Amino acid sequence: MPVTAIVGANWGDEGKGKITDALAGTSKYVVRFQGGSNAGHTIINEYGKIALHLLPSGVCRPGTVNVIGPGVAFHVGNFFAELDNLASKGVPEPDIRLSERAQLVLPHHILFDELEEERLGARQFGSTKRGIAPFYADKYLKLGVQVADLYDPDRLLERLETALESKNVLLPHLYGKPQLSAGELAEQLLRDADRLKRYVCNTTELLQQAWRQGESILVEGQLGALRDPDHGIYPYSTSSSTLAGFATVGAGLPPYAIDRVVAVTKAYSSCVGTGPFVTELHGEEAEELRKRGGDAGEYGVVTKRPRRVGTFDAVATRYGCMVQGATEVALTNLDVLGYLDEISFCTAYRTDAGETNVFPVNAKLEKAQPVLEKMPGWRTDISGVRSFGELPAEAQAYVLRLEQLIGVPVKQISVGPHRDQMFTR
């Protein structure tokens, strides 16, 4: 059976958690393949509203195996906090497997993330301060600590001493902070290791075998295509690839395993963090959309910061779908636009070189202006609609126009935050 990738077409916060939660009902495995606790997926079901940061979005589905792959930035404390939160809501204990090859987000990664944002001041990149950039810097400098290292005390201490060697030079001399002790950190990690051990396994073998046996597998991306460090709005990007093309690497599957890529996008635009955002709205117009957006408004799952909001950006979304290799699109939050008499959306950018529908590099993107098109709104509540044919004619026309502009079929449409408020077209 093919592997399905669920990924973001935009800046993140597109509603991937809901789509994954819905499709997980027919999947044996749900896999996180990159990123860490620096973003969140919100799902709403019979247990209430649940914000997930590190756990896969299949944790509320009985019988689903939830895998944290080797490409994930794993924070032990956040992992246990999320498990405790699930238990407090009455969610049955999920089946979770953690890759022995996943690497650990450590206290010094979070510390350096905070210190560097403070040092940069007005030039900062809007980090969530979860240690992600320092974590990936260490990973590619070969200074990382793998989960497997927790079960070899001598190796763990050696790895930590190596990782802290240069940092203990920077701390007093660049940041004016005291040095860190590898021994103290090792003691804490070894205590965590006992509780963690039951989840640790060779997830690559597990998933390879499941794939060969034809089991259904969902791989779940964090953030969106425009936050990818190679293809996104660098340097306002995250530190790991957000693309479906990386999913097989971060999960441990063959590169040809994925043949269905569901790119998720909202019926308007939203964004947490800094960086160019061509269709951004401001003032009362933005606040009204932000207030109505999602289940509790447009606010970051991790940061709680108000999300920047704007009209649908067909240029950015077409590009995001292209680099994701999208075979279909899931359109979320269509119901949110039901208050508008007229709906604007961006069909092209006006740049110094002229009008274009090609998504440019940041150097040109920062000066781009949106070319807007308008369509009549439907001015009614569509949250009870359960098929495309039941939508008002204006809503159908809007969906079809977006589909035409992005060049990928819109297959799933969400008209509310709950599982049953989604239908397939």
N, C-alpha and C positions, 0 to 999 in steps of 0.2 A: 504494500500500500504506500502511496506517495506521502512525503512529509509536507505539511503546510506551515508556511512562515507567516506570522502576523506582525507587521512592522508599520512604522509611522511614515506618512508621506510628507510631513511638514516639520515643525519645530519641536514636536513632542506634544503631550497632553491632548492627543486626538481622540482618545477613547478606546485605546487598544485593550485595556483591562477588561472592559465589558465584552468586547468581541471575543477575546480569548476565553473568558468565563463562559460565554454562550456556546462556543464551538468545542470547549473542553468536555461538554456532555457526551460527545461522540468520539472522544480521543482517550487513548490509554495513557499517553505520556504528554506532559506539558513541560517545556524546557526553557529556562532562562539561559541565554548564551553570551551576554555581555553586560557591561555596566554594573552598578552596585546599588547602594541605598540613596543615590543622589536624585532619583526621580521616583514617581509613584504611579501605581495603577489603582483606580478606585472601582470596586465592584459592589453592586447592590443586589441582595438576594434575600432568602428567607431568614438569614441571620442578621440582617441589617446592612448598614453601610460599612464597608471594610476597605481601608487604605493599605495597599501592599507596596512595599518598597524593594524588598529583596526576594521574597517568596514568589514562586510562579503563580499565575492567576488561575490555576486549576485546583488550588488547595481546598476549595469548598465543594468539590465534586467527588463524591464517594467512588472509590475504585480507580481514581486517577493517580498515576505515579508522577510526582512533581520533582523535576531534576534541576539542580543548580550546577551548570556545566563548568568546564575548566576555564572558560573565557570570562567568568564573572569575578567582580571585585567583591570578595566575601568579608563581611564584618560580623564577627561572632556575636557581639552584643545586640546588634540590630536584629539578627536572625532569631535569637531567643526572645527578644521583646515582641516580635511579630507573632511568634508561636504562642506566647502567653496571651496576647491580645485575641487571637483566634479562640483560644480556650475560654476566655472570659465572655465571649459572645455565643458560646455553646456550639462552636464548630467542632465536629468530630476530629480527632487527631489525624492530620493528613499523612499520607505516605510520601516522605521526602528523601531524596538521595542527593548527597553532596559529593561532587567530584574531589577525589584525593589530590588532583592536580590544580584545583582552584587556588588562587593566591589570596592572602589575607590583607585586608585594610587594617592597618595598625594605628595605635594612638598618635605616633609621630606623623603619619600621613595627614591626619585631621589637623594636628597642631600646625604643620607647615602650610596647609591650605588656608587656615585662618590668618597666620602671620603674613603670608604673601599677599592676600587680599587687602589686609590692613596696610602693608607697605606700599602697595600700588595706589591706594586711595582712589582718586577720580579715574584712574586708568584701569581699574579692576574689571574682570570679565563676568562678574555676576555669579561667582561660584556658589554652590549650595553649601560649601564648607564641610562636605562629607569625606574629604580626603582623596577624591577620585584622581585628580591630576597628579598629585605626588605619588599616589599608588601606581599609576601606569608608568610614571617616570622611573620609579624603582624597578618595576617589572621589566622594562626594556633596558635598564642598566644592569640587569641580572642581580639585583639586590633584593628581590622579592622573597617572601616566605610562603611555601605551599602548605596546604592543609596537612599533607602527609608528614611535613616536618614537625608537626605537633607531637608526633608519636616516636620521636627520636630526640631526647633532651639535649644530648651533646651537639647534634647537628643544629637544632633550633638555636641554642645559645650562640654557636659560631655564626649562623646566618644573621642573627640580630646584631652581633658585634660588628660584622662587616657592613651591615646596612646603616648603623649609627655612626660609623667612623667619621665620615665627612659631615654628617649632620651636626655632630657635636663640635665641629669647628664653626659652622655657620651660626648655631644658636647663640653663643655669647657675642660673637664678633659682628654679625649682621643684624640680628634681631634683639640682642641684649637680654637673652633668656638663658636659664640654667641648662646644663647638659643633661642628657637622659641616660638611664642605667639599663643596659641590655639584660642584666641579671634579674632586675625587678620585673621587667616586661616578660621575660621568659617564665617566671613564676606564675604570673597571672594567666598567661596563655596555656600553661600546663594544667592549671585548674579548669579552664574552659574546655580543654581537650577531652576530659572525662565525660562531660555531658554531651559533647558533640559526637563522640565516637560512633554511636549507634546509627548515625546518618551517613557516615563516610563510606564510599565504595568507589570502584572503578566504573564510573558512569559511561565512559567511552565504550567499554565492552558491553555494558547493559544496553545502550542505545543501538549499537551496531547489531547486536543480536535481535533486538526488538524490530529493527528495520528489516533485517533479512527474513524475519518471520511474518512480515506483513502487518505488524501492529500499527495502529494510527498514532502519529506523533505530531504535536504542535510545537513549533519553536517560536518563542515570544521575544520580540525586540523591545528595547528601552529607548525612550526619546524618539526622534524622527530623522528622516534623511537629511534635513537641513542642518542637523547637529553633527553630522559625520565629519571627522577631522580631515578627510581627503576630499569629499564631494560637497560638504556643507559650507556654512558661512564662517569659515575659519578667519580669525582665531576665536570667534564666539561659538565654539563647538564643544562637544564633549571630548573625552580622551580615548574612547574606544569606538570601533566601527558600528554604526547603527543600521547597517544595510543587511538585507537578506543574504547577500553574497558571503557575509562573514559568519552567518548562522551555523553553517556546517563546521566551520573551524571552531567556533566557541562552544559548540555542542559536542563535537567529536563524531560527525557523520560524514559520509562521502560527499564530495562536491556536487554530484549529480542526484542526490537523494531528494532535493526539494523540487517539486514541479508545480506547486500552487503557492503563489505569493499574494496575500491579502494586504493591500496598502490601505491604512485607515486615515481618513481625513474628516474634519468637521465641515458642516455646511457654511461655516464662516471661518475666520482665522483667529487663532489665539497663540500666545507665546509668553513663556516665563523667561526672564533674563534679558541681557543686553544684546545688541547687534542690530543690523538693518532689518526693518520690518515695513515693507513698502506700503501695504494697505492699512496701516495702523489708524485707528480712530481715536479721537481725543474728546475731552469734555463730557457734556451730558450724553451725547450720542454713544460714546464708549461706555460710560457708566451704566446706561440702560441695558446694553447688550451684556456687559459683565454681570450685572445683577440677575439677569434672566438665564444666563448660560449654565448648563449642567444642572445637577441636583441641588447644589448649594452655591451657585455662582461660579465665576471663573477666578479661582484662587489656587495657587500651587499646592499639590498634595504634600510635598516635603517642606517648602519654604513658607507656605501660607501667604506669599506675596500676591497682590492682585495681578492677574495675568493681563498682559497687553492684548487688546482685541482689535480685530479689523474685519473688513469685508473679505469674502472668499477670494483667494489669490490663485487664479488658474495657471499663471506662469510658474509660480513656485511649486504648485501641486503637480502639474504636468511633469516638471523636472524631477520632483521627488518620486513620482511613480516610475519614471524612466530609470533612475539609478537604482531603485529598489527591484526593478524587473517585475513590476506588478502584473499579475494576470487578471486581477479583479480589484475593485475598490469597495470598501465598506464606508458608507457615508453616515456620520453620526450627528446628533443634535439638530436634525432638520426641524424638529418641533419648536426650537428656540426662536426661530425667525417668524413665528406666526403672529407677532404683534406689529409687523411692518406693513405699511401701505405699499411700499415700493422697496425692492431689494437691489442693492448695488453689488457688483462683483467686478474683479479686475481681469481683463482679457489680455492685456499687454503692458509693457513698461515703456515709458518715454525716457530716453537717455540722451546723453550728449551726441551719440552716434545715430540717433533717430529712434523710431518706434520698433520694438522687438517683442517677440514672445519666447525668446530664448533666455533662460535664467543666467545672469552674468556673474562674474567673480565679484568679490566684495568691493574691490577698488571702484567698480562701476555701479554696483548695486546700491551703494550708500547714497548716490545722487539720483537714483531712479525715481520716477513718479508714476503712479498707476493710471492706466487708461481704463475708465470705468464704463460698464454697460449696466442698464437697469431693466428690471422686469417687474411686473405687478406682483404684489404679495398676495397671500391667501386669507389673511386676517381671520383665522379661526384656529381652534385647538385641534391638533392632529395626533395628540398623544394616544388616542384610542384606536387609531388606524392600524390594521394588521395586514394590509396588502397594498401593492403599488396602485392598483385600480381604485382603491378607496380614497386615495389622496385627492385633494382638490386639484382641478385642472392646472391651476397656477403652480402648485407645488410639483406636480408631474413635469411641467414644462421647465421648471428651474432645475430639477435633477437631470433631465435630458440635455439641457444646455451645458451644465457642468461636465457631464459625461462626454459631450462632443468636444469640449475645450481640452480636457485632459487626455482624451484618446484611449481610455481604459474603461471597460464596462463596470457600471455601478451595480453590484450584485446584492449587497446587504444594505438596508436602510434602517437606521435607529431613530425612533421618535420619542425617546424617553430613557431614563436611567436604568429601568428594570429589565430583567432577562426577556420577558415576554413582549417588550416594546421594541422588538426588532423583527424584520421580516426579510425574506429573500425574494428578489425580483427575478 
